[in-house]
Every structure is written in structure tokens, then in C-alpha cells.
């Protein structure tokens, strides 16, 4: 049975950080679907010439809030300053076309953790719904297999009250005070500090989830990025996050925590940046807000420098990581493991953006913010 949304008491609801430009509400219709074939075997071979590390891998899952794929160097953007992400892409697998099911933070992260679309998990907006307790998540599946689990998030929109903490022994959502009409948040440096502290208490195999919120509007990168990106503050926020991601990975590497580990970096949604009359995100369903980066690095388990044209979805991340952990994802998910595609052992469809079972993107915020009907594609 498809769960209905679990309401959040009115006193706990968040006020959105920004107000979208609502001069018009348009919908971009796209055919989004699934890659043919079932889930790949849990015992799929390591890449040719590589030796798969023994035992289940530790997993570091990093979420970059509000990050467009086409603003990263590894996706072809000449103006990017993303050496950490570019190096991770060179050492791993880049999914060239990955789509989010919702251009808004909480529903997209609910899909990331469950492998289900918003119409299945019931979380349709920020601050209004809670993920049902009876759903399997990446955290619950891996913790049941003996993984140590911890999470550090960068904004109160992912506070534990919304249910994403299921399966996590610790969920660090401590924020400073937020300004009026703003979501309480902490910057990437504070997130990295907290994540390194959390990781120090984890024994392998572990699942560490880290969420960086900085690219979300309003764009206020710190020095020296504010000066270097004076005319492109959004790019400056991404550059700042890239630096802090590098510090996180360097710290984990120095502690030996990345030995044999899987690192998955993905965004929850993109940003309009004024395209189609929308300043930020949350209302319109266009490529600018739905296309996200997904970089997957697993030395010895996945090849290096591979680019996958197969269309991917945010809902594919959970079953992919579950398979890499040697576990089985629940049946009936909207997402599918793409381990075989990442290894190059699955054929790429003739039309990469078409998949056999339809997927969809949706946003209810057109109605809540602009008085229009909720949109879907």
C-alpha cells in the first residue's frame, strides 16, 4: 500500500528560505523512465584487472544541495573551480544524465534514501510531511547488516523530525539560529568539522551521510570565494563546498577510513538561476532544476574514468549503494541498481534518456507559493 504523507505539527513547520519568482508557472514535459532489465546480481564481478577489496565497504554518501551538474568542471563547465569533484570523477564513474524527482530538498532526499518517488513515500514538500516509519531506507538496510551509521546535515530542512534519520545511530542536525524567513543552517566548514568528528567514532564498515547546503539561495560564499566569484556567487558557493569536500575526504583518507570505501556524491536538485522566469527552484520542472550530478567512486569495485550515458535517477542511488554493500534492496522500488552500468557490463540503451518504466518529477509548491496547481512531468 502506498503510504500517505505523515503531517508535521504546525509549530515545527519551516518557512522557506526564498520566495520564487512567480511571474508565470510553466511546465516542461519530459519522458523519463527506467533502464530495461532487473537488478544486477549481488555477486557481479569487479572490473577487469582489479581485485575487489574483501568484506563490505564503508560508504560515504555526500549530498550537495541545489547543485546543477552543468556548473561542475567534470561536467564540462569551464568556469568551475571544483578540483575535488573533478578528481573524484576521474577516479570513478560519472553518470552524465541523472534526474531528481522533485526540485525541493526534503522530498528529493526522501527519494534518495528510500529509492521511491514522492508519490510513493508521501513527502511532497519541505517542512510539511514526515517520512513514514515503516519504509526501508538506506540507513535501516545497512544498519541491519551491521554497519555503523552517522549523518551530518547542513540545514534544518533535513531535521530528524522529518524522518530521514531512520537507521542512523547519530543524526547531527545542530544548527545556529536562522534569520527571519530563513532556514537555520551551517556552512560547509562547520559541516566538514562535524562530519570528521562523527567519522572518528565509526568502525568499518560504516555509512556516513554528509549534506552541504551552501549552494542554496541566497548565494553568499565566504572569502576568498566571494572575491574570486564576485559576479558569479552561485559558482563561488559550489567552489567553497568543493574545498570543504576535499578537506573531508583528505581527513577520512588520513585516518584510513577510505580504504576500500565507496564514495557517492550527488545533488538533490538543481537551480534555475533566472531561467524560465524562476530565480531559484521549487516551482518549475525544467532541466535546470531536475538534472543533477552523480559521481560514484569505488576503487577495486568500479572502473576509474568511466562516463555512463544511461539515464539515471536519484531513486537509483539507494539500490546501487545497497548492491555495492553486498545486500539486496527491497522489491518494488522506483529506483534500480546501476552497478552493472557503472561497470560497463550492461548495455546502454539506444536512446539513453528513455527507460522502460516511467518516472516522474513533481512539485506541489507552485500551488503553495504562487496560487497555481501543483505541477508534474
N, C-alpha and C positions, 0 to 999 in steps of 0.2 A: 504494500500500500504506500502511495506517495505521501510523505509527511506534510502536514500543513505547517506554516510558519509559527514558531513559538514567540508570542509577543514579549516585549521588554517593557517593564513598568515605565510610565511616562517620565518619572523623575530621573531615570537613568538614560534617557534618550539623548543622543548627541546632536548638537547644532552643526550643520555642515560648515566647513571652513570657508567656502567661497560660494558666490552666487553666480550661476551660469548666465551667459548672455542668451536671452530668450527672445530675440527679435523674430525668430521663426523656428519651428521644430520640423526637421525633415528626417526621413529615414532612408538609409542606404540599404537596399535589399541585396543579400548575397546568398549564394548557395554554399553552405558549409556542411561538411559531412565527415564520414569516418573511413578509415583505410580498411580495405577489404581483408578478410581473414580473421581468425580468432587470436587470442592471446598466445604469445610465444611460450615455448617450454621453459620452465624454471631452470633447466639444465642446459640452456643454449650455450654453445662453446664461446670461449674467449676469442678475441681477434687473432687471426693467423699470425704466428710468430711471437705471440705474447703468452705469458704464464699468468693465469688468474690467481690473485692472492688467495691464500687459504682463509676459510671462515667467512662469516657475513661481514660486509664492510660497514664502517661508520658512514653516516650520511650527513652532509651539511647542506641544508636547503635554505637558499637566500632568496628573499622576495624584495624586488625593487619596486616601490610604489610609483605609479604614474610615469613609467618609463617607456618611451617609444623605441622600438627596435631600430628605426632609421636615425637615431641620434647616438648610436654607438659605432666606434671605429670598425669593429668586426662585422658590422652590417653595412659598411661602405660609406659612413659619414666622415668626410674629410675634416670637418670642424670639431671632431670629438677629441677629448682628452681622456681616453679610457684604457690606459695600458694594462691594468689588471684584468679587465674583462677581455681585452684582446688576447692577452697571453693565455688566459683560461680557455678561450675559444681555440687557439692554436694547439693547445694540449688536449683538446677534447672534441666534442661534437656540437655543431651549431644547427639548430632547427631553423631554417630560413623563414618559414611561414607558420607562426603559432598564433592562435586566436583566443582571446578572452571571451567568456560567456557574458560578461557584464562590465561596463565601463565605470565601475564603482567598487571601492575597496573591500568591504565586508562580504558581499555576495561572491566576488571573484575569489577571495581567499577561502571561502566555504567550499567552492568548487575545487580549488587547488588541493585542499585537504581531504575531500571526500571522493573525487572523481565523478561527481554528479553535477548536473546543471542546476541553475537556480530554481527551475520548475520542479526539480526532484528534491532538493534539500530544503526548500522553502524559505531561504534567506534572500530577500529581494531588495533590501535597501540597508543603508548604514543606520545603526542605532535603533532600529525598529523591531528586529527579529533576532531570535536566538537559534543556533543550530540544534536540532533535536538530539537528545541524549542517546537515542538508540541507533544512531548511524555509526558505521565503521569509518574511521579516519586513518590517515597515515600514522598518527600518533598511537591510536589504540592497537592497530595491527602490529606495529613494530615493538611496542612495549610488551604485548602478549608473547612476542618471540624473544624476550629477554633484553631488548635494547634499553639502555639508559636514555632518557628523553629530557630535553630542556628547550625553552624558547625565550627569545628576547624580541620585543616588538617596539616600534618607533612611534606609535601613536595610539591614543585611546580608542580609536575606531576599531581596534583589534583587542580591546579589553577582554579579559576572561569571561565577563558576564555574558558575552555573545556566543560562548560555547566552543570556540575553536581550540581551547586548551585541553579538550578530551584526549587522554592518553599521555599528556605531558606531566612529568613529575614536578617540574617547575615551569611557570609561565610568567616571565618578568615583564609586567606591564606598568611599571612605576614611572610616572611622568611628572614633569614640573607643572606648574599652573599654566593654563591657556588663557590667552586674551579673550575679550568679549567676542562672541561669534566665531571663536576659533576652536579647533580640536586640540586638546592638550597633546603635546608631542615632545620628543627629544631628538637632538640632531645625531648625525651618523657617527660622530666621535663618541658620544655617550653610549650609543647602541653597541659600537665595537668594544668599548671598555666593558660593558655589561656582558656581552657575549663571550669575551675571553675569560671573564671571571666565572661565568657559568660552565664553560668548557673545562675549566681546571678541575671541576668536581665530577666530571663524567669519565666513566671507564668504558672502553670499547667492548662491543660495538655500541655506538650511540647515534641518536638522531638529534641534531642541533638545528633549530629553525631560527633564522635571523631576518628581521623585517626592517628595511630602511625606508623612511617616509619622505626624505628631503625633497625629491623632485616634485612633490605635490605643491600646487599653488598655495600661497604666494611664493615667488622664487626669490630667496634671499641667501645666496651662497656666502659662506664666510671668507675672510681673507685667506690666501691670496686669490681665490677664485672669483671673488667679487670684482677685483680689478681686472683680471685677465678676461673675464666674460662680462664686462660692463654692459655690452649691448646684447648679450645672449645669456641672461641669468638662469634660464632653464638648463642650458648646457653646462653652466657653472655648477648647478646643484648636482647634476649627474657626475661631473668630474670630481666633486667633493666625495660623493658616495663611492666612486671608483677607488679613490685614495684610501678611504676607510675600509673598503672591502679588501684591498691589498694588505692593510695592517692586520685585519682579522685573519686572513689566510697565512700571512707570514708568522703570526703568533701561534696559530694552530700547527703549522709546519715545524716551527722550532720546538714545540712540545711533543712532536712525534704523533700528533693527533690526526694528521692527514695521511699517514702511511696506509696505503691500500684503500683510502676513503673515496667515496663518491661525493662530488660537489655539483650541485644543481642550482643554477641561477636563473630566475625567471621574473618577469614583471606581472603585476596583477592586471594592469590595463595601461593604455597609452594616454595621450593628451592632445587636445585639438589644436592648441596654440593659435586660435583665431580662425582656423579652417572651418568652412561651412557656417560661419557666424557664431561659433561656440568658442568661448575663451579658454575653457579648461576641459571638463569632461562630465559625464553623468547624465547627459540628455540625449545626444545623438549617437547613432550607431554607424560610424564610418571607420575606415581602415586606420585613421589617425588615432582613434581611441581603442580599437579592438586588436590591432596587431601588436604583439609583444615579443621581446627576445626570450629565447630559451637556450641556455648553454649547459651542457652536461659533460662533466669530466670524470673519468673513472679509469686511471692508468691500469693496464693489465686486464681490464674488463671490456673497455670500449676503445676503438681506434682514436688516434690523435689526428687533428686537422681535417676531420670529415664534416662535410656540409650536407644536410639532409633536406631534400626538396619536398618530401612527403608532407602534406598538410598536417599540422599538429594542433592540439587544443590544450588549454590549461587543464582540462579534466584528464588528459593523458599523463600528466606528471606523476600523480599518485600511483597508478598501476605500474608505471615504468620504474619508479623507485622501489616499489614493493617487490617487483621481479628481481631487480638488482640485489635486493636483500635476501633473495632465495626463498621468498614467501609467495603465497598466492593471494591475489586481490579478490575481493568479493565478486560474485557473479552479478550481472545486471547493471554494471556501471555504465555511464555515458562515455567514459574515457577508456582507452585501450593502451596496453603497454606498447611502447615503441622501441624496445630494446633491440629487436631484430632489425628495424630500420636504422637504428643508430650503428649497428654492427655491419650493415650492408648486406645482411643475409635475407632481407625481404625486398621484393621488387617494388620500385617506386611506380605508382600509377601513371598512366599516360598523361593525365591531367592532374598535377599534384594537389591542386586546391579542391578537387572533388573527392568525396569519400562516400562510401556506400550507405551509411546510415546518417540521417540528417542531424545536424547540430544547430543550435540557435544562439543568438545573442539577444539580450533583453535589458531594458532599463525601465523602472517604474517612475523615475524621477522627473520625466517630462511632465507627468501629471502633478506631482507634488510641488515642483518648483515653478512650473510655467502654466498650470491650469489646462494642460493638454492631456490626451490619452497616453497611457504608457506605450512605449514603442518596442517593437521586436523585429528581428530579421532572421 
